[in-house]
Structure formats: C-alpha cells, structure tokens
Amino acid sequence: MKLTIIGTGYVGLVTGTCFAEVGHQVICVDRDEDKIKLLNSGGMPIYEPGLEELVKKNVDAGRLSFSTCTKEGVEKSDVIFIAVPTPPMPDGSVDLSFIESVAREIAGAMTSYKIIVDKSTVPVKTGDKVSETIKRYCKAKVEFDVASNPEFLREGFAVDDLMHPDRVVIGVKTQRPVQALKEIYAPFEAPIIVTDINSAELIKHAANSFLALKISYINAVSVICEATGANVQEVANGMGMDGRIGRRFLDASLGFGGSCFPKDLSAFIKISEQLGYDFALLKEVQRINHDQMNRFVKKILDTLWVLKDKKIGVLGLAFKQNTDDIRMSPAIDLCLHLQKEGAKLRVHDPKAMEKAKAVLHNVTYVDDMDEVAEGCDALVIATEWPEFKKLDLERVRKSLTHPILFDGRNLFDAKEMESLGFIYKSIGRP
C-alpha cells in the first residue's frame, strides 16, 4: 500500500522503514529541513540498532523516500500516520499542538478519501479532536476516517519490536478503514486487536503505566532487601517464575526515564484527574521513582562523604542501553546531582555523548570506557550497556585513587567485585 508517515523521530522513522521493508511504498515527512536533508544524503538523525542498514536498503529499493512536504505525502498515499512529538506540559498534561498542526495540514491537502492514523501516544479522546480539526479545515469536504494505532516500541529494540510485534492494536469509529489497516500489518503475522478508538488510546497509557509500576515496585522491594540483607535479584527471579507476574521489568535500578514512561505516567494521572478520578497509585509510582535516585545519591554521599572537588567517573548517559536518547535520562539526572554537590566528572557513553554535550556541561568526555576511571575517587555505572560488563576491571581498580564502584544497574556480581578488591555498592543486594 501507499503510506505516509509524518514525523521522523524514533517512532516515525522506524515505523516507516519497517513498513517499507515488508513491501509498502512509504514517504516519511518531516518539517525539519536539516533532518530530511541528512536522511536524503544517507545520514541518520538517531541511533537505533539495525535501522541505518534497513533505511539504506529500502531507499535503494525505491520503497522509502523522505520529504518536507505534507501535501506531497497526503496526495501520494492512501493512509497517513501521524507520528509527531507529544511532549509533556509543566502540569503533566500533553502538548498536542504538533498533532493539531499536522491535522490541519492534512486537511488542507486532502482531495479524496484518506485514512488518518494516530501513531503518536495521545490522551483518550484525541481521535475526536483530530476528526473535528480535519472536518473544519478540509475545504474539499471529502470523506475520511481517523484511527488509533498506538506504538509499543522499546528504544534500542524498536526494529525487532515492529517486525515481530506482540500485538497490533487498531482503534476505529467505523469498520471502513479496518481492512486497509489489517492489510498494512498482515506481513508482520501478529495478532490484531480491533477496538473502539477510545480504548485503543487508553491501552498505550495503561500499558506503559503498568510497566513503570513494575519497575517502581521492584525498586521499593530493593529498599527492603538492603535493610534485611536479602538479594533483590533473587527475589525478582523467584517472583518472575510465576507466570502471572513474569520476570521482565523487575530489575532494580536508578529508576525509569526516557521519553515514554515518565511522560505517559504523568499524562495518565492528568487524564484521570480531568475525568474525576485521583489515580493515587500512579502518583506513588512517580514518588518511588524520584526517591530511588535520591537514595542512590545518598549512597554515594555516605561512602565518599564530601563530593566537592572529588573526581567521579560515570559510565552511561543514555536513558537505557542501545540508544542515544538522553531525554529524561536517569544517568544525566545523576550527573547533575553529582555536579550540584561539587563533583568533577569524567563520563562515557557508547552512543549518547554528542547529544549529552547539549545538556551536560563542564565534564570531561572520554572515548574509551576503560579510561573513565583514570584518577577518579569512584566509578559509577548509570546505564545498562552490555559493553560495560566487559570493563577491564583490573585496570579500572588500579586507575581509581580508591577502588570504589557504585553500580546503579547491578551489572556485576557483588562477591566477584569484592574478591577483585573493590568497595562495591549496588542496589538491593548485600
């Protein structure tokens, strides 16, 4: 089918590329001229494993193209996916101005029946607003349908998640667009759930909020483990073997971050509030996540006492592994906490250092992870990059002025680290 994706961020670019990979004709549209120029020249605005190769393959095959012109995308496609940012507002609600703007552009360009699909994560009832906007601004007065198709992509694993989805959710008001949307997803051979549009919009917020809840739950359990000498990893393993619970998202850590969980949690709380319900459970999830960072910083302070003018190495700046995304990154937050206490930082991340330079200043960026510890009073692991498990620990121990390592992701075995001569502090483990 002929498809247009408006927005070339982590969701839009991956979605458009994977649709092209299974045979659809795809135009990716973005108003950012520099980004489109970069893509047309073979460059990549984001890091996502496997994406660059797929983009090149499908551009070369003539199935994938890039444009700054919404009108071109609307005219040449049967289905238009909206995948633009929906950033958080100061009060926790969602800024829908990008969605509204794109809806107006689509309306102005429509001359025949189109299916408009919200791919961005949006509050419930957004589909109604998109429909009203298109109806108001479409001078041609043609028929159209608005649908919801929430994304469930994990940054760092997005290509695989889209090519092999757990499920595809399609929310509609009428049955007219269903067959076309099923046809788009047929090559992915995944279960397709067709719901009303309000339910589809709620599914994404409900799912992400529940995953955030699991993370905060195990982080709360980690506090009890530290107080009793129990091991949170063993507790999580025992819990995770219960088929009703599952092991995923039960890893104690600095807490969750990124562009999805914090934003979607705040939005769901705000949506519930506007509907007359105080979702106190989710507010507690937020509080636990905030406190988890404070506890980790306190652990560093308790060990090093005064941080002023102390040199600390930090491994990890992205909010998680396999991405260069630093939006609402716990690792960046930790660095800012340490700087506030007067620490001088040496930092490394396999992919996120260039983006980090825009927000994290007066630090030393180090290209080799094994050199971060040079002359430092302690080393901190802030992101769970698998590369960090391959650290030259003997070199690191000798490089540190004191062999102190704070592991905010529980990457190493505590007994092994102690046997190597480290003062080793992790999360929820004796």
Backbone hydrogen bonds, N-H to C=O, Kabsch-Sander energy under -0.5 kcal/mol:
donor,donor_aa,acceptor,acceptor_aa,energy
3,L,1,M,-0.6
3,L,25,Q,-3.3
4,T,79,V,-2.2
5,I,27,I,-2.7
6,I,4,T,-0.5
6,I,81,F,-3.1
7,G,5,I,-0.7
7,G,29,V,-3.6
9,G,83,A,-0.5
13,L,9,G,-2.1
14,V,9,G,-0.5
14,V,10,Y,-0.6
15,T,11,V,-2.7
16,G,12,G,-2.7
17,T,13,L,-2.1
18,C,14,V,-2.5
19,F,15,T,-2.4
20,A,16,G,-2.0
21,E,17,T,-2.1
22,V,18,C,-1.3
23,G,20,A,-1.9
24,H,19,F,-2.1
25,Q,1,M,-2.5
26,V,24,H,-0.6
26,V,63,R,-3.2
27,I,3,L,-2.2
28,C,65,S,-2.8
29,V,5,I,-3.2
29,V,27,I,-0.6
30,D,67,S,-2.0
33,E,31,R,-1.1
36,I,32,D,-2.1
37,K,33,E,-2.5
38,L,34,D,-2.2
39,L,35,K,-2.5
40,N,36,I,-2.7
41,S,37,K,-1.2
42,G,39,L,-1.3
43,G,38,L,-3.0
48,E,46,I,-0.6
51,L,48,E,-2.3
52,E,48,E,-0.6
54,L,50,G,-1.5
55,V,51,L,-2.7
56,K,52,E,-2.2
57,K,53,E,-2.3
58,N,54,L,-2.3
59,V,55,V,-2.4
60,D,56,K,-2.6
61,A,57,K,-1.3
62,G,59,V,-1.2
63,R,58,N,-2.1
64,L,58,N,-1.4
65,S,26,V,-1.8
67,S,28,C,-2.3
70,T,68,T,-0.8
73,G,69,C,-1.7
74,V,70,T,-2.6
75,E,71,K,-2.7
76,K,72,E,-2.0
77,S,73,G,-0.6
77,S,74,V,-0.8
78,D,2,K,-2.6
79,V,2,K,-1.4
80,I,115,I,-3.0
81,F,4,T,-3.4
81,F,79,V,-0.5
82,I,117,V,-3.4
83,A,6,I,-3.0
83,A,81,F,-0.7
89,M,93,S,-3.3
92,G,89,M,-2.2
95,D,87,P,-3.2
96,L,94,V,-0.8
100,E,96,L,-2.5
101,S,97,S,-2.3
102,V,98,F,-2.3
103,A,99,I,-2.5
104,R,100,E,-2.0
105,E,101,S,-2.0
106,I,102,V,-2.8
107,A,103,A,-2.4
108,G,104,R,-2.2
109,A,105,E,-1.1
109,A,106,I,-0.8
110,M,106,I,-1.2
110,M,107,A,-0.5
114,K,143,E,-0.7
115,I,78,D,-1.8
116,I,114,K,-0.6
116,I,145,D,-3.3
117,V,80,I,-3.2
117,V,115,I,-0.5
118,D,116,I,-0.5
118,D,147,A,-3.0
119,K,82,I,-2.6
119,K,117,V,-0.8
120,S,82,I,-1.8
122,V,120,S,-0.7
126,T,123,P,-1.7
129,K,125,K,-1.4
130,V,126,T,-2.6
131,S,127,G,-2.3
132,E,128,D,-2.4
133,T,129,K,-2.4
134,I,130,V,-2.5
135,K,131,S,-2.4
136,R,132,E,-2.0
137,Y,133,T,-2.1
138,C,134,I,-1.6
139,K,137,Y,-1.0
141,K,138,C,-0.9
145,D,114,K,-1.9
147,A,116,I,-2.8
148,S,171,G,-2.5
149,N,118,D,-2.6
151,E,119,K,-0.8
155,E,153,L,-0.6
157,F,154,R,-2.5
161,D,157,F,-2.4
162,L,158,A,-2.3
163,M,159,V,-2.5
164,H,160,D,-2.1
168,V,191,P,-2.7
170,I,168,V,-0.5
170,I,193,I,-3.1
171,G,148,S,-3.3
172,V,195,T,-2.4
178,V,175,Q,-1.1
179,Q,175,Q,-0.6
181,L,177,P,-2.2
182,K,178,V,-2.6
183,E,179,Q,-2.0
184,I,180,A,-1.9
185,Y,181,L,-1.6
186,A,182,K,-1.2
188,F,185,Y,-1.6
189,E,186,A,-1.6
193,I,168,V,-3.4
193,I,191,P,-0.5
194,V,192,I,-0.6
195,T,170,I,-2.9
195,T,193,I,-0.6
197,I,172,V,-0.8
200,A,196,D,-1.8
201,E,197,I,-2.0
202,L,198,N,-1.8
203,I,199,S,-2.1
204,K,200,A,-1.1
205,H,201,E,-0.9
206,A,202,L,-2.9
207,A,203,I,-2.6
208,N,204,K,-2.5
209,S,205,H,-2.1
210,F,206,A,-1.7
211,L,207,A,-2.1
212,A,208,N,-2.3
213,L,209,S,-1.9
214,K,210,F,-2.0
215,I,211,L,-1.9
216,S,212,A,-2.6
217,Y,213,L,-2.6
218,I,214,K,-2.3
219,N,215,I,-1.9
220,A,216,S,-2.3
221,V,217,Y,-2.3
222,S,218,I,-1.8
223,V,219,N,-1.0
223,V,220,A,-0.5
224,I,220,A,-1.2
225,C,221,V,-2.4
226,E,222,S,-2.3
227,A,223,V,-1.6
228,T,224,I,-1.1
228,T,225,C,-0.6
229,G,225,C,-1.7
230,A,225,C,-1.4
232,V,230,A,-0.6
232,V,428,G,-3.2
235,V,231,N,-2.1
236,A,232,V,-2.8
237,N,233,Q,-2.4
238,G,234,E,-2.3
239,M,235,V,-2.4
240,G,236,A,-3.2
241,M,237,N,-1.2
242,D,239,M,-1.9
243,G,241,M,-0.6
245,I,242,D,-2.2
246,G,242,D,-2.3
250,L,247,R,-1.2
252,A,250,L,-0.6
254,L,408,G,-0.8
258,G,327,R,-0.6
258,G,328,M,-1.5
261,F,257,G,-0.5
264,D,260,C,-3.6
265,L,261,F,-2.5
266,S,262,P,-2.2
267,A,263,K,-2.6
268,F,264,D,-2.4
269,I,265,L,-2.1
270,K,266,S,-2.4
271,I,267,A,-3.2
272,S,268,F,-2.4
273,E,269,I,-2.2
274,Q,270,K,-2.4
275,L,271,I,-1.4
276,G,273,E,-1.4
277,Y,272,S,-3.2
279,F,277,Y,-1.0
280,A,278,D,-2.2
282,L,279,F,-0.7
283,K,279,F,-1.3
284,E,280,A,-1.9
285,V,281,L,-1.5
286,Q,282,L,-1.9
287,R,283,K,-2.2
288,I,284,E,-2.7
289,N,285,V,-2.0
290,H,286,Q,-2.3
291,D,287,R,-2.7
292,Q,288,I,-2.0
293,M,289,N,-1.1
294,N,290,H,-1.5
295,R,291,D,-2.6
296,F,292,Q,-1.8
297,V,293,M,-2.5
298,K,294,N,-2.3
299,K,295,R,-2.0
300,I,296,F,-1.8
301,L,297,V,-2.5
302,D,298,K,-3.3
303,T,299,K,-1.3
304,L,300,I,-2.9
305,W,301,L,-2.5
306,V,304,L,-1.6
309,D,342,G,-2.6
310,K,307,L,-2.5
312,I,310,K,-0.6
312,I,344,K,-2.8
313,G,378,A,-2.6
314,V,346,R,-2.9
315,L,380,V,-3.1
316,G,314,V,-0.7
316,G,348,H,-3.5
319,F,325,D,-2.4
323,T,320,K,-0.6
324,D,47,Y,-0.7
329,S,326,I,-1.7
332,I,317,L,-0.5
333,D,329,S,-2.4
334,L,330,P,-2.6
335,C,331,A,-2.1
336,L,332,I,-2.4
337,H,333,D,-2.1
338,L,334,L,-2.5
339,Q,335,C,-2.5
340,K,336,L,-2.2
341,E,337,H,-1.3
342,G,339,Q,-1.9
343,A,338,L,-2.4
344,K,310,K,-3.2
346,R,312,I,-2.1
347,V,364,T,-2.9
348,H,314,V,-1.8
356,A,352,A,-2.2
357,K,353,M,-1.6
358,A,355,K,-1.2
359,V,356,A,-1.7
360,L,356,A,-3.0
361,H,359,V,-0.7
364,T,345,L,-2.6
365,Y,363,V,-0.6
366,V,347,V,-3.0
366,V,364,T,-0.5
369,M,367,D,-0.5
371,E,368,D,-1.7
372,V,369,M,-0.9
374,E,371,E,-1.3
375,G,399,S,-1.9
376,C,373,A,-2.5
377,D,311,K,-3.6
378,A,311,K,-0.9
379,L,404,I,-2.2
380,V,313,G,-2.8
381,I,406,F,-2.8
382,A,315,L,-3.0
382,A,380,V,-0.6
383,T,315,L,-1.3
385,W,383,T,-1.1
388,F,385,W,-1.4
389,K,386,P,-1.4
390,K,387,E,-2.0
391,L,388,F,-1.4
393,L,391,L,-1.7
396,V,392,D,-2.6
397,R,393,L,-2.6
398,K,394,E,-1.9
399,S,395,R,-1.9
400,L,396,V,-1.8
401,T,376,C,-3.1
402,H,376,C,-0.7
404,I,402,H,-2.7
405,L,423,I,-2.6
406,F,379,L,-3.0
407,D,405,L,-0.6
407,D,425,K,-3.3
408,G,381,I,-2.1
408,G,406,F,-0.9
410,N,407,D,-0.7
417,M,413,D,-2.3
418,E,414,A,-2.1
419,S,415,K,-2.1
420,L,416,E,-1.3
421,G,418,E,-1.4
422,F,417,M,-2.3
423,I,403,P,-3.4
424,Y,422,F,-0.9
425,K,405,L,-2.6
425,K,423,I,-0.5
426,S,424,Y,-0.5
428,G,426,S,-0.5
